[in-house]
């Protein structure tokens, strides 16, 4: 399971869409080795950290492979952050080097490089930065002498506060760069794996590298576009892919004649994660693509993983499956384990070890008395051991003394044909304590009106218990959601409170 097993191949390791730029396995191996030599020459040793600030381009995988085989932590920085937020992550992670690109020049210009051992920018001339490929021009294409395994140091999306670094001990690194879910999908050397999300997110970074490690071609979309996704599947014969639910919604909202235009018969299995998928949306995807739409539940922390195949999900709609890593425990607010079928906070035992970097208090707060770990999700386990999610702990609404989990209402709203995204949350109410509020993103923003809001509320009340329905609906042209599907709900709460 190593990239080097395919190092002499002229087969495409990375294929960028829509530009068509190709990086062969031979090129990727040579670039990774040159960068590893450069990082050593710059003074970086095993256990040090580099920050990678790049869009989906032809160099980001070489940077990750160079760090991984140099025993370094590599933190991938969200390219949509402000300069102050980027500087926070670079400082908090203890990065000794930053690798970036000309597309990120406005951010690079505002970053201080005085404390860094190396600052490299691709295809640009920038004061205080070394230019790639000049900095690696004299480096050998052979491996460094002291290769050892490094690890991803991922930062959370920051949807509930400042981003948190999630670090594992290097001793837990394994040459087998994969996950139980990735193996369950059956990605082999003959596969073509599509990654439509930014590589700075955990799953796109890990899974594209895992695909490359087995010799599969990774088709990396430079930006997500619903029709471009279908075109790429047909053009490159994509066999496997990972999506987030909002991408499914975008593809389903394409005109039927557009959807029928593309041959998707090469698809063998796809998987989705990162955010809850409304059951009606998933049913529509299975009706369209067949029973190949699998699902997993996990987190950047790696506290635990569950997985469910499409065929199982059709028998248990709404479930996120049985555990593949760790064992789930459902606890009440007092830390007491709840029986089957009762809703509580989800903890996992037996997952990957981790700590929140520079935040021992947060690390301890994520543990139960038994040492089980939570990331704040709420749900229950049925009698057959299948896990169901109801929402996140900090999203719960208490209205008139009743606990309301808004995910069910959000799922229903997103199933409406005029809606592409929705957020439901509580806002202060003098009588009820909190009132249920919805904010909706329409397929056509021009249709937003008070009459449509009233129609949507009536439509919901015909389908849900009235206490779960919003007392008001507002419209936004775009909800504050990350490329990985995470919703920055607090921004909406602040605005509408």
Secondary structure, DSSP 4 states (H G I P E B T S, - for coil): --GGGGTT--SEEEEEETT--EEEHHHHHHHHHHHHHHHHHTT--TT-EEEEE--S-SSHHHHHHHHHTBT-EEEEPPTTS-HHHHHHHHHHHT-SEEEEEGGGHHHHTTS--TT-SEEEEET---TT-EEETGGGTTS-SSPPTT-B--EE-EEP--TTSS--EEE--GGG--SS---HHHHHHT--TT-EEEE-S-TTSHHHHHHHHHHHHTT-EEEEESS--HHHHHHHHHHHT--EEEE-HHHHHHHHTS-HHHHHTS--TT--EEEE-SS---HHHHHHHHHHH-TTEEEEE--TT-S-EEEE-HHHHHHSTTEEEEEEESEEEEE-TTSPBPPTT--EEEEEES----EETT-HHHHHHTB-TTS-B--SEEEEE-TTS-EEEEEEGGG-EEETTEEE-THHHHHHHHTSTTEEEEEEEEEEETTTEEEEEEEEEESSGGG--HHHHHHHHHHHHTTS-GGGS-SEEEE-SS--B-TTS-B-HHHHHHHH-
